[in-house]
Structures are given as C-alpha cells and as structure tokens.
Amino acid sequence: MASAGAAALARALLAWALVALPLALPQPHGHRKVVEKEASFDTTYADWVDADLLNIYAFNHSVRRNWTEGVRVSVNVLSDHKDLPVLFVVRQKEAVVSFQVPLILRGLYQRKYAYQEVSRTLCQPQTKAEVETQHFYVDVSTLSLNASYQLRVTRVENFVLWTNVRFGFNATAAQPQYFKYEFPEGVDSVIVKVTSAMAFPCSVISIQDILCPVYDLDNNVAFIGMYQTMTKKAAITVQKKDFPSNSFYVVVVVKTEDEACGGALPYYPLSKHASPDEPVDQHNRQKMLEVMVSPAITSEAYVSSVLFCLGIFLSFYVLTLVIACWESCRQQKRKGLLAAMDSPSLDTASLLGHARSIPDSFLGRAPYDSYGYGSFGNGSSSSAEGVTDSMGSAEVSYGYVGERSLENVAGRPRLDSLSSIEEDDYDTLADIDYDKNVIRTKQYLCVADLARKDKRVLRKKYQIYFWNIATIAVFYALPVIQLVITYQTVVNVTGNQDICYYNFLCAHPLGNLSAFNNILSNLGYVLLGLLFLLIILQREINYNRALMRNDAHALECGIPKHFGLFYAMGTALMMEGLLSACYHVCPNYTNFQFDTSFMYMIAGLCMLKLYQKRHPDINASAYSAYACLALVIFFSVVGVVFGKGNTAFWIVFSVIHIVATLLLSTQLYYMGRWKLDSGILRRILHVLYTDCIRQCSGPMYVDRMVLLVMGNIINWSLAAYGLIVRPNDFASYLLAIGICNLLLYFAFYIIMKLRSGERIKLIPLLCIVGTSVVWGFALFFFFQGLSTWQKTPAESREHNRDCILLDFFDDHDIWHFLSSIAMFGSFLVLLTLDDDLDCVQRDKIYVF
C-alpha cells in the first residue's frame, strides 16, 4: 500500500510540473509575425526587427553552367545590443550560412572582438542545366526589443580570377573575401601570389576546394585546405591533381590580432565597470591586397633542371679523369727521359698521387736543400750564397741535419719502430717520454722530429676518424630522415604551410616534397664528396704500392701520408649534403642543427688535417676531436634555444670561449708538453718571473707565438662582439668562429711555407685561386637571406624571391652549388698543398 501511495504521489507531482513549466518560461509579447519580401540586388534595405518579427528577403538570380558569378551579402546593425545580437541566416539550394551581428571573434587568450559591419560571399552551388534560376532567402531575427539594420546583396564582378591578371581588393576580419580560379587547359600547377603594401593587419591566405560552406573567418579558416599567414607577401603552389573539380577558392581573411605575424598585441582596455568578457570594437581594421595566379613550371623544366644539376657535378668526374690521364702521360715521358739518362725516377704526387718528377737540380734550379729557414729565396744565383749560409747555420742548430743519402734508407730498419703497434705502449715508456721532452721543446723542429711513431700505429689512429664519423653519420641520419618525413606528412595533411620556412616564390613540389629544388641542389655535396673519396683511395693505393717496393721517397721523404682524416672529410662532405637536403625538406626552428652539424665537423677536420701535416705524432685523437665537436654542436643548440637576449648565457659562453682559446694556445705552443694540474699556477708565475721580470727575453718559438697571438686577438674580438651585440643567429655566429680560425691557420701555413723556401705547385695554386673566387660568389648568394626561422613565418616570407636560374633554382640553391664546389676545391688544396716536398727528406722539412 505504501508503494502504491508513493507512485500516486509521484504521478501527481509530474502532472503539476508539466502544467506549471510553460507558465514559468518567458512568454512572447504576442504571436510572431513573419514578413516575406521580394528583394533585388544592389538595393540597400534599411529595416528593423524585434522578438516578435521575422523578416525574410527572397532573392533569385540566373546561374549558368559555364559561368560563375559571386553573390555577396553585406549587413550593418545600427543598434548597440551586444548581448542580444541580430541573427542572419542565408538559405541556399545546397548550403546554409548563418552569422550574428555584432560578430564576435576571439583572439589570443580568449580576447573578444566585436564587429558591427559584416560581409560574406555566398557559396555558389553548381548546376547541370545550361541556365537555371536559383532562389535564396535571407532571414533576419533577434530577441532584442528593437534592432535597426541595413541589408544589401550585390554581385561580385571579379569573382573569377584570370591567369597572369593582377586583381586588387580590400578585406577586414568581418568582411573576408574569396575568389574562384579554374585551371586552364594544359596547366597542371599554378602559383597563387598575394601581395600588400601594408605589413599589418596580419592576414591569412587559404586555398580551399570548391565545397560549401567556405571557411572564411579567422576562427575556422584553418579547418580545410592549405593556408599561410601573411604580412606583405604570400605564395602557395597549387597542383591540379589535388582538386578533382579542376578549380579552387582563394580565401583571404584578416586576423583579429597581429601576434601571429610578429606584431604586438593590441591594448585591451578594462575599466572598473567593464566585464572581463566585454568585447572590444576594433573599428576599421582593413587591409588592401592584390592577388595574381601564374602558371608554375612544367614537367620538362623538372627534367632539364635535374640534368643540369647532374651535368655540372659529373663534369668534375670527367675533368679529374682528364687530369689523371694527362699526368700519366707526362709520367711516362719523364720515365723515358730519366731512363735514357740513367737517372733514378722519383715519385711525386699529382692530383691522384702517381706522377713522377725530375729533381730540381736536374732542371737547372738550386736544390731544395739550399733554402734557409725564413728566407724568401727563389733559387737564383744571386742569392745562392746567402741561402747556403742560412742553411748551414740551421744545420748547426739542429745538430743532425746534413747531407744524407737515400741509397740505403729503404734497406735499413727505422730506429724508432717498435715491435708493438699500440700507441699506448709507445707513449708509456719512460725513456721515450723523456725523448719527447728533449725533441719537441727544441727551438727549431723538422717533420722528422714529429714523425717518429710507427706508421702502423698512426695509420690505425687516423683510420678511427673515418670509422667514427661513418658511425656518427648512420646514427645521426636515420632519425633525421624519419623526423623530416613526419614534418612533411604533417604539412601535407594539415595544410599548415607556416610549419616550414621555404622560399615560397621558388618552391617547386615533387610528389610529397614541397620544395624539391632545395633538395636537388644539395646533390653536389654528395657527388663531390664521393669523388674526393675516390681520389683519396687512388692516392692511398699508389702510396701503398710505393711502400711495398720499399721506395725510398715514400719511406723517408715528404709529409707523412695519413689518409684517415681525408676519408673523414669526404664522408663529412657527403653527410652535409644529405642532412642539408633533410633540413630543406622542412626548414624550421626545431631542425636547424641538421644543416649546420656537419659544417662544424668539416671546419674542425680541416684544421686538424692542416695541423697533422707537420705534427703527425701529436695530433688529437679521434675521440677527443669528436668530443670537442659534439660540445660545439651542443652549444649551438643551447644558444639558439636559450641564447636570444639572454645575458647570462652570453657571459658564460664568452668566458668558455676565451678559456678554451687560452688552453688550446698553450697546447699548441708547447707541443703538448705541459700539464694541467694543481701546480699550473705556480709554473705560470715562474715563467712570468723568469721571462718577463728577471730578464726580458723574447718567446722561444717566435712563429708559433705570432700565430697564437693573432688567433687570440681574433677570438677575443669575436667573444666581445657576441657579448655586446648578441646576434640572433647564434648557429651562424658559432660557424663564423670556426671559419675565421680555419682561415687564419691556413693563411699562416701558406706564409710560413713560402717563408721556409718551399713552393706551391701548379695544381694546388690553381685550386687556391679558383676556390677563393668560388667562395666569394658563394658567400654573396648565401647572404641574400631568402627566409629565416628567427622571425615569424609571415615575416620570413617578406624575404622570399623569385627563381633566378632556369626558373627552378633560387639564390640559396646557387649557394648549395657553389659552396659544394668550393668545399671540394678546399679539400683538394689540403690534399695537394705539400706535393712539392715529396722528394725532400723529412729532416729538412720545417715544422710551423
């Protein structure tokens, strides 16, 4: 009984609620009145509406199958009821568009912006009939007591864009514009270029398929299609295969705020009586723009550009083969001449390391022995006596430098060879360690003093450079390739072209790649790096054959041949091409180190190779060298991420830079014969007291001191520049430090080589001159700056430029071409620079 009574009570309460609920709801003032009006185009309707009135405007127009005509609805609400807006609903054949006025759009941090004047272009439904009359209706309603408005419907005269015809228009955040473009016959891709003389307000350019509705507001323009933000320039390459209807819409939207384009956020006024959600009226935030659609390049241009790129770099293979054949013919002629005169043939180095030359004395020039240290003698008879005297004094100071015969050199065992081939065993012997201190601290050193270790030991040591960089390359490249493929996929799927910083005015897509030309231009690094490895391989084969013949000159003459660093340099050049191509798949702030990592490697390896030439026994090991380069790359990443405007970072980096320069200077000055321990300060004070206070004496190693003083001046100046200016591009700043030090050391090497009476042969001289010219042109194109990820994507596009070579390659592509050639030439300079010493005994080649 109790349950039956409870059920009856529940039914009674439910019945009472159903009766009372309509009484509790707000009741209209009366029956809603619907007024339908026949309306026409290009007429302004000034009317009013309230909660009891619904105005319907009926329009009709003719639609032709082969002609597209745009229709635009413009409204202006004169009443100020932001909490009770006027709702406009446009009902078409296949679409419905609705919007309220005031139109509320949200910006950053959910800020609200209100717009009283709104204009929207209607999506045009397709028709299959030749001519069809279509009707659409504009419904106006509100919950306000009384709202006045103005309504005007017009035809858009220039709704269809024509190829290579520039069209100007205005747009605001509440009055977006979009236009239709149809692909002409025979055109497979076009470039949509939008320009403006005004950087702000910030705008968005979108390419959308012919679908309804069209997303043309700031809060939905990124929903479909491709889009990019814009200040003064924007360019999007559109391919016909991506649009089944062979046409698309170009949508232009002005954003509510400029922060996305690098502008400042507007002042957001908040009074004591205003609500935090109170929208802000932006008044007339208008932008004037121009749009032009141009045909992109054809498939034939792709083929010709690829063939052009291959032709340039494969020509270096042909040129190398021609030079090798020429050297071989010259070698055969000299062999015949020497055989006829019963003179022993002498191995010398050509580009591939297998040419032979006649001794200088046979050609009527003074022998190399006659040059004195520090002389600029050219072998003329007028200076022969002075040079001989200078050489004689040098012989006395060295104690063991004199005339030596090469007849029995190959047959006698080397006194410094050990039974063990492990370098650690060699270095831990006490007498050998004492011998190092005696030899390496002499005032004047020759290469023989620093080439005492067993060749097998050094060969294994320098081979590690190659195997280490090959291992690094594999483990570095695989995740890089995977990451950039993901980046490109995200760009293609989302359509967000602000992710990647291309030169959009010269970005030619191929397949899934957005900028194939920037990737193709890196082919030179790979091909020329491979060619350099082949040259090194040929040289090593010829050198090993000479060793197997017990050739005296290969054993005891010239700069010691170690090829491990050369192999590492060639591999680094190839990896620079691969990683630069990966970077240009989607260049941006998060993957910049892909493009610069192996640049640091190349600069470091070149300095190590230059130092190794005359210091083979004391050059850095691969482990310590790559550890230092890894530290450089680490600072590069930290500097880009945290260094912008960070005073503390620049102070710490400048201190580390200066301390590292001082430590390296000490290492080079004392040839590694010093220790960094607790007694270092006491030894420094002792040296200062004995050499500067007790007696003012000059440095023992003058040449080294000159180099290191200049190096410290340059590095301290660069550190001060970084601390004061704090450049935004930290990666380039760090690379400039490495390049400046490399150029300084190379210039010092050339000067000291000439000062020592050595000469530069024809091939390295041509390489030096040609490489210098190519580097000059390459740097010119590098500093054009077609894009930069240090700014917003819209600001970066202000630097975009059209293609300048074959309508396919831009300035940065030419930088890739020229810099790869210049790097290859620089490697050849290092390879052939000391070929003139291949017939000179090592105890007569000076160390500097």
Solvent accessible surface area in square Angstrom, and as a share of the most:
residue,aa,sasa,rsa
1,M,204,0.91
2,A,91,0.71
3,S,87,0.56
4,A,64,0.49
5,G,42,0.41
6,A,62,0.48
7,A,43,0.33
8,A,49,0.38
9,L,114,0.57
10,A,59,0.46
11,R,158,0.58
12,A,59,0.46
13,L,109,0.54
14,L,113,0.56
15,A,55,0.43
16,W,174,0.61
17,A,44,0.34
18,L,117,0.58
19,V,106,0.61
20,A,28,0.22
21,L,102,0.51
22,P,70,0.44
23,L,146,0.73
24,A,83,0.64
25,L,99,0.49
26,P,126,0.79
27,Q,119,0.53
28,P,95,0.60
29,H,144,0.64
30,G,35,0.33
31,H,185,0.83
32,R,116,0.42
33,K,129,0.55
34,V,85,0.49
35,V,41,0.23
36,E,108,0.48
37,K,64,0.27
38,E,137,0.61
39,A,13,0.10
40,S,60,0.39
41,F,24,0.10
42,D,79,0.41
43,T,51,0.30
44,T,67,0.39
45,Y,48,0.18
46,A,80,0.62
47,D,30,0.15
48,W,118,0.41
49,V,0,0.00
50,D,26,0.14
51,A,25,0.20
52,D,36,0.19
53,L,18,0.09
54,L,34,0.17
55,N,2,0.01
56,I,21,0.11
57,Y,1,0.00
58,A,7,0.05
59,F,1,0.00
60,N,71,0.36
61,H,14,0.06
62,S,66,0.43
63,V,20,0.11
64,R,128,0.47
65,R,127,0.46
66,N,126,0.65
67,W,117,0.41
68,T,23,0.13
69,E,50,0.23
70,G,0,0.00
71,V,1,0.00
72,R,25,0.09
73,V,0,0.00
74,S,36,0.24
75,V,5,0.03
76,N,38,0.19
77,V,6,0.03
78,L,103,0.51
79,S,21,0.14
80,D,105,0.54
81,H,76,0.34
82,K,73,0.31
83,D,119,0.62
84,L,68,0.34
85,P,37,0.23
86,V,2,0.01
87,L,76,0.38
88,F,0,0.00
89,V,31,0.18
90,V,0,0.00
91,R,89,0.33
92,Q,29,0.13
93,K,109,0.46
94,E,112,0.50
95,A,14,0.11
96,V,96,0.55
97,V,18,0.10
98,S,65,0.42
99,F,11,0.04
100,Q,63,0.28
101,V,0,0.00
102,P,3,0.02
103,L,12,0.06
104,I,48,0.24
105,L,3,0.01
106,R,113,0.41
107,G,21,0.20
108,L,66,0.33
109,Y,165,0.63
110,Q,121,0.54
111,R,44,0.16
112,K,38,0.16
113,Y,3,0.01
114,A,2,0.01
115,Y,13,0.05
116,Q,45,0.20
117,E,94,0.42
118,V,0,0.00
119,S,8,0.05
120,R,20,0.07
121,T,9,0.05
122,L,1,0.01
123,C,4,0.02
124,Q,15,0.07
125,P,13,0.08
126,Q,107,0.48
127,T,14,0.08
128,K,189,0.80
129,A,48,0.37
130,E,103,0.46
131,V,89,0.51
132,E,46,0.21
133,T,75,0.44
134,Q,10,0.05
135,H,102,0.46
136,F,5,0.02
137,Y,66,0.25
138,V,0,0.00
139,D,20,0.10
140,V,0,0.00
141,S,21,0.14
142,T,7,0.04
143,L,132,0.66
144,S,1,0.01
145,L,134,0.67
146,N,82,0.42
147,A,2,0.01
148,S,39,0.25
149,Y,1,0.00
150,Q,66,0.29
151,L,1,0.00
152,R,92,0.34
153,V,0,0.00
154,T,33,0.19
155,R,97,0.35
156,V,26,0.15
157,E,160,0.72
158,N,76,0.39
159,F,3,0.01
160,V,23,0.13
161,L,10,0.05
162,W,151,0.53
163,T,40,0.23
164,N,91,0.47
165,V,81,0.46
166,R,124,0.45
167,F,47,0.19
168,G,42,0.40
169,F,20,0.08
170,N,67,0.35
171,A,2,0.01
172,T,14,0.08
173,A,0,0.00
174,A,1,0.01
175,Q,47,0.21
176,P,0,0.00
177,Q,31,0.14
178,Y,3,0.01
179,F,3,0.01
180,K,11,0.05
181,Y,2,0.01
182,E,86,0.39
183,F,18,0.07
184,P,50,0.31
185,E,166,0.74
186,G,74,0.71
187,V,27,0.15
188,D,104,0.54
189,S,18,0.11
190,V,0,0.00
191,I,15,0.08
192,V,1,0.01
193,K,46,0.19
194,V,0,0.00
195,T,47,0.27
196,S,14,0.09
197,A,99,0.77
198,M,59,0.26
199,A,27,0.21
200,F,79,0.33
201,P,13,0.08
202,C,0,0.00
203,S,0,0.00
204,V,5,0.03
205,I,1,0.01
206,S,0,0.00
207,I,0,0.00
208,Q,2,0.01
209,D,37,0.19
210,I,26,0.13
211,L,106,0.53
212,C,48,0.29
213,P,66,0.42
214,V,13,0.08
215,Y,57,0.22
216,D,2,0.01
217,L,17,0.08
218,D,23,0.12
219,N,88,0.45
220,N,29,0.15
221,V,6,0.03
222,A,46,0.36
223,F,133,0.55
224,I,56,0.29
225,G,34,0.33
226,M,42,0.19
227,Y,33,0.13
228,Q,0,0.00
229,T,12,0.07
230,M,0,0.00
231,T,0,0.00
232,K,81,0.34
233,K,64,0.27
234,A,4,0.03
235,A,1,0.01
236,I,1,0.00
237,T,24,0.14
238,V,0,0.00
239,Q,38,0.17
240,K,47,0.20
241,K,143,0.60
242,D,75,0.39
243,F,15,0.06
244,P,120,0.75
245,S,63,0.41
246,N,70,0.36
247,S,6,0.04
248,F,0,0.00
249,Y,1,0.00
250,V,0,0.00
251,V,0,0.00
252,V,0,0.00
253,V,0,0.00
254,V,0,0.00
255,K,39,0.17
256,T,2,0.01
257,E,10,0.04
258,D,19,0.10
259,E,78,0.35
260,A,38,0.29
261,C,0,0.00
262,G,38,0.37
263,G,18,0.17
264,A,88,0.69
265,L,60,0.30
266,P,50,0.31
267,Y,184,0.70
268,Y,40,0.15
269,P,68,0.43
270,L,104,0.52
271,S,73,0.47
272,K,200,0.85
273,H,185,0.82
274,A,37,0.29
275,S,55,0.35
276,P,105,0.66
277,D,92,0.48
278,E,73,0.33
279,P,20,0.13
280,V,31,0.18
281,D,60,0.31
282,Q,32,0.14
283,H,147,0.66
284,N,116,0.60
285,R,42,0.15
286,Q,64,0.28
287,K,0,0.00
288,M,112,0.50
289,L,4,0.02
290,E,71,0.32
291,V,1,0.01
292,M,37,0.16
293,V,1,0.00
294,S,17,0.11
295,P,58,0.37
296,A,19,0.14
297,I,32,0.16
298,T,83,0.48
299,S,79,0.51
300,E,121,0.54
301,A,21,0.16
302,Y,35,0.13
303,V,90,0.52
304,S,57,0.37
305,S,0,0.00
306,V,45,0.26
307,L,112,0.56
308,F,71,0.30
309,C,0,0.00
310,L,59,0.29
311,G,42,0.40
312,I,47,0.24
313,F,0,0.00
314,L,84,0.42
315,S,56,0.36
316,F,43,0.18
317,Y,52,0.20
318,V,94,0.54
319,L,98,0.49
320,T,14,0.08
321,L,117,0.58
322,V,86,0.49
323,I,44,0.22
324,A,12,0.10
325,C,70,0.42
326,W,126,0.44
327,E,2,0.01
328,S,40,0.25
329,C,77,0.46
330,R,74,0.27
331,Q,19,0.09
332,Q,104,0.46
333,K,155,0.66
334,R,54,0.20
335,K,73,0.31
336,G,44,0.42
337,L,83,0.41
338,L,2,0.01
339,A,71,0.55
340,A,84,0.65
341,M,99,0.44
342,D,132,0.68
343,S,36,0.23
344,P,105,0.66
345,S,40,0.26
346,L,17,0.08
347,D,28,0.14
348,T,12,0.07
349,A,8,0.06
350,S,4,0.03
351,L,7,0.03
352,L,22,0.11
353,G,18,0.17
354,H,43,0.19
355,A,2,0.02
356,R,34,0.12
357,S,22,0.14
358,I,14,0.07
359,P,47,0.30
360,D,33,0.17
361,S,72,0.46
362,F,77,0.32
363,L,81,0.41
364,G,71,0.68
365,R,110,0.40
366,A,30,0.23
367,P,64,0.40
368,Y,29,0.11
369,D,41,0.21
370,S,23,0.15
371,Y,35,0.13
372,G,0,0.00
373,Y,51,0.19
374,G,26,0.25
375,S,23,0.15
376,F,146,0.61
377,G,18,0.17
378,N,114,0.59
379,G,25,0.24
380,S,45,0.29
381,S,105,0.68
382,S,106,0.69
383,S,39,0.25
384,A,42,0.33
385,E,138,0.62
386,G,47,0.46
387,V,13,0.08
388,T,78,0.45
389,D,102,0.53
390,S,38,0.24
391,M,13,0.06
392,G,29,0.28
393,S,70,0.45
394,A,15,0.11
395,E,50,0.22
396,V,122,0.70
397,S,67,0.43
398,Y,13,0.05
399,G,67,0.65
400,Y,101,0.38
401,V,9,0.05
402,G,22,0.21
403,E,141,0.63
404,R,88,0.32
405,S,73,0.47
406,L,42,0.21
407,E,151,0.68
408,N,110,0.56
409,V,4,0.03
410,A,28,0.22
411,G,73,0.70
412,R,108,0.40
413,P,109,0.69
414,R,64,0.23
415,L,180,0.90
416,D,29,0.15
417,S,49,0.32
418,L,51,0.25
419,S,118,0.76
420,S,39,0.25
421,I,61,0.31
422,E,89,0.40
423,E,40,0.18
424,D,106,0.55
425,D,69,0.36
426,Y,11,0.04
427,D,42,0.22
428,T,108,0.63
429,L,79,0.39
430,A,85,0.66
431,D,98,0.51
432,I,33,0.17
433,D,55,0.28
434,Y,150,0.57
435,D,37,0.19
436,K,21,0.09
437,N,62,0.32
438,V,74,0.43
439,I,19,0.10
440,R,20,0.07
441,T,54,0.32
442,K,51,0.21
443,Q,93,0.41
444,Y,83,0.32
445,L,7,0.03
446,C,0,0.00
447,V,0,0.00
448,A,31,0.24
449,D,6,0.03
450,L,1,0.00
451,A,9,0.07
452,R,72,0.26
453,K,8,0.04
454,D,11,0.06
455,K,56,0.24
456,R,123,0.45
457,V,5,0.03
458,L,4,0.02
459,R,119,0.43
460,K,94,0.40
461,K,21,0.09
462,Y,1,0.01
463,Q,58,0.26
464,I,52,0.27
465,Y,0,0.00
466,F,50,0.21
467,W,158,0.56
468,N,33,0.17
469,I,0,0.00
470,A,26,0.20
471,T,73,0.42
472,I,52,0.26
473,A,7,0.05
474,V,85,0.49
475,F,150,0.62
476,Y,55,0.21
477,A,7,0.06
478,L,116,0.58
479,P,72,0.45
480,V,6,0.04
481,I,60,0.30
482,Q,129,0.57
483,L,73,0.36
484,V,3,0.02
485,I,103,0.52
486,T,71,0.41
487,Y,44,0.17
488,Q,7,0.03
489,T,70,0.41
490,V,59,0.34
491,V,8,0.04
492,N,75,0.39
493,V,118,0.68
494,T,66,0.38
495,G,5,0.05
496,N,36,0.19
497,Q,26,0.12
498,D,27,0.14
499,I,41,0.21
500,C,1,0.00
501,Y,27,0.10
502,Y,8,0.03
503,N,7,0.04
504,F,10,0.04
505,L,25,0.12
506,C,0,0.00
507,A,7,0.06
508,H,6,0.03
509,P,19,0.12
510,L,83,0.41
511,G,55,0.53
512,N,116,0.60
513,L,53,0.26
514,S,27,0.17
515,A,1,0.01
516,F,31,0.13
517,N,0,0.00
518,N,8,0.04
519,I,33,0.17
520,L,18,0.09
521,S,0,0.00
522,N,3,0.01
523,L,49,0.24
524,G,0,0.00
525,Y,1,0.00
526,V,45,0.26
527,L,27,0.14
528,L,0,0.00
529,G,0,0.00
530,L,72,0.36
531,L,7,0.03
532,F,0,0.00
533,L,29,0.14
534,L,85,0.42
535,I,2,0.01
536,I,0,0.00
537,L,83,0.41
538,Q,60,0.27
539,R,11,0.04
540,E,25,0.11
541,I,63,0.32
542,N,22,0.11
543,Y,31,0.12
544,N,53,0.27
545,R,137,0.50
546,A,7,0.05
547,L,43,0.22
548,M,165,0.74
549,R,136,0.50
550,N,90,0.46
551,D,23,0.12
552,A,18,0.14
553,H,25,0.11
554,A,12,0.10
555,L,27,0.14
556,E,36,0.16
557,C,3,0.02
558,G,0,0.00
559,I,13,0.07
560,P,16,0.10
561,K,54,0.23
562,H,15,0.07
563,F,20,0.08
564,G,5,0.05
565,L,0,0.00
566,F,11,0.05
567,Y,36,0.14
568,A,0,0.00
569,M,0,0.00
570,G,0,0.00
571,T,17,0.10
572,A,0,0.00
573,L,0,0.00
574,M,48,0.21
575,M,19,0.09
576,E,1,0.00
577,G,1,0.01
578,L,66,0.33
579,L,0,0.00
580,S,2,0.01
581,A,15,0.12
582,C,9,0.05
583,Y,22,0.08
584,H,11,0.05
585,V,16,0.09
586,C,0,0.00
587,P,8,0.05
588,N,9,0.05
589,Y,90,0.34
590,T,76,0.44
591,N,0,0.00
592,F,8,0.03
593,Q,38,0.17
594,F,13,0.05
595,D,20,0.10
596,T,19,0.11
597,S,1,0.01
598,F,1,0.00
599,M,22,0.10
600,Y,9,0.04
601,M,9,0.04
602,I,12,0.06
603,A,9,0.07
604,G,11,0.11
605,L,0,0.00
606,C,6,0.04
607,M,54,0.24
608,L,32,0.16
609,K,7,0.03
610,L,1,0.00
611,Y,30,0.12
612,Q,4,0.02
613,K,13,0.05
614,R,1,0.00
615,H,5,0.02
616,P,1,0.00
617,D,5,0.03
618,I,31,0.16
619,N,8,0.04
620,A,39,0.30
621,S,42,0.27
622,A,1,0.01
623,Y,140,0.53
624,S,53,0.34
625,A,8,0.06
626,Y,16,0.06
627,A,61,0.47
628,C,81,0.48
629,L,18,0.09
630,A,58,0.45
631,L,96,0.48
632,V,52,0.30
633,I,28,0.14
634,F,118,0.49
635,F,31,0.13
636,S,0,0.00
637,V,49,0.28
638,V,34,0.19
639,G,2,0.02
640,V,14,0.08
641,V,68,0.39
642,F,126,0.52
643,G,2,0.02
644,K,125,0.53
645,G,60,0.57
646,N,58,0.30
647,T,58,0.34
648,A,66,0.51
649,F,21,0.09
650,W,3,0.01
651,I,84,0.42
652,V,82,0.47
653,F,11,0.05
654,S,6,0.04
655,V,83,0.48
656,I,68,0.35
657,H,20,0.09
658,I,46,0.23
659,V,72,0.41
660,A,53,0.41
661,T,17,0.10
662,L,82,0.41
663,L,73,0.36
664,L,108,0.54
665,S,17,0.11
666,T,42,0.24
667,Q,76,0.34
668,L,42,0.21
669,Y,23,0.09
670,Y,78,0.30
671,M,3,0.01
672,G,22,0.21
673,R,63,0.23
674,W,57,0.20
675,K,145,0.62
676,L,119,0.59
677,D,66,0.34
678,S,119,0.77
679,G,14,0.13
680,I,32,0.16
681,L,127,0.63
682,R,164,0.60
683,R,79,0.29
684,I,81,0.41
685,L,120,0.60
686,H,114,0.51
687,V,63,0.36
688,L,88,0.44
689,Y,110,0.42
690,T,29,0.17
691,D,55,0.29
692,C,79,0.48
693,I,128,0.65
694,R,180,0.66
695,Q,113,0.50
696,C,129,0.77
697,S,55,0.36
698,G,60,0.58
699,P,58,0.36
700,M,107,0.48
701,Y,16,0.06
702,V,83,0.48
703,D,25,0.13
704,R,25,0.09
705,M,63,0.28
706,V,73,0.42
707,L,20,0.10
708,L,18,0.09
709,V,69,0.40
710,M,89,0.40
711,G,10,0.09
712,N,25,0.13
713,I,107,0.54
714,I,55,0.28
715,N,9,0.05
716,W,114,0.40
717,S,63,0.41
718,L,32,0.16
719,A,1,0.01
720,A,46,0.35
721,Y,109,0.41
722,G,0,0.00
723,L,63,0.31
724,I,140,0.71
725,V,81,0.46
726,R,81,0.30
727,P,28,0.18
728,N,90,0.46
729,D,46,0.24
730,F,3,0.01
731,A,4,0.03
732,S,43,0.28
733,Y,14,0.05
734,L,16,0.08
735,L,27,0.14
736,A,41,0.31
737,I,16,0.08
738,G,19,0.18
739,I,71,0.36
740,C,46,0.28
741,N,31,0.16
742,L,33,0.17
743,L,110,0.55
744,L,21,0.11
745,Y,27,0.10
746,F,47,0.20
747,A,48,0.37
748,F,18,0.08
749,Y,1,0.00
750,I,29,0.15
751,I,99,0.50
752,M,8,0.03
753,K,0,0.00
754,L,73,0.36
755,R,71,0.26
756,S,1,0.01
757,G,7,0.06
758,E,7,0.03
759,R,107,0.39
760,I,34,0.17
761,K,43,0.18
762,L,110,0.55
763,I,31,0.16
764,P,2,0.01
765,L,82,0.41
766,L,108,0.54
767,C,23,0.14
768,I,35,0.18
769,V,86,0.49
770,G,33,0.32
771,T,15,0.09
772,S,67,0.43
773,V,80,0.46
774,V,34,0.19
775,W,68,0.24
776,G,43,0.41
777,F,119,0.50
778,A,0,0.00
779,L,77,0.38
780,F,123,0.51
781,F,37,0.15
782,F,69,0.29
783,F,149,0.62
784,Q,41,0.18
785,G,38,0.37
786,L,11,0.05
787,S,40,0.26
788,T,33,0.19
789,W,36,0.13
790,Q,54,0.24
791,K,93,0.40
792,T,32,0.19
793,P,23,0.15
794,A,0,0.00
795,E,45,0.20
796,S,3,0.02
797,R,3,0.01
798,E,60,0.27
799,H,68,0.30
800,N,2,0.01
801,R,109,0.40
802,D,78,0.41
803,C,25,0.15
804,I,90,0.45
805,L,50,0.25
806,L,83,0.41
807,D,98,0.51
808,F,0,0.00
809,F,0,0.00
810,D,1,0.00
811,D,9,0.04
812,H,45,0.20
813,D,0,0.00
814,I,23,0.12
815,W,18,0.06
816,H,3,0.01
817,F,8,0.03
818,L,38,0.19
819,S,0,0.00
820,S,0,0.00
821,I,33,0.17
822,A,1,0.00
823,M,19,0.08
824,F,8,0.03
825,G,11,0.10
826,S,30,0.19
827,F,2,0.01
828,L,16,0.08
829,V,5,0.03
830,L,8,0.04
831,L,8,0.04
832,T,1,0.00
833,L,0,0.00
834,D,6,0.03
835,D,8,0.04
836,D,19,0.10
837,L,0,0.00
838,D,13,0.07
839,C,43,0.26
840,V,12,0.07
841,Q,20,0.09
842,R,16,0.06
843,D,2,0.01
844,K,6,0.03
845,I,0,0.00
846,Y,6,0.02
847,V,14,0.08
848,F,9,0.04
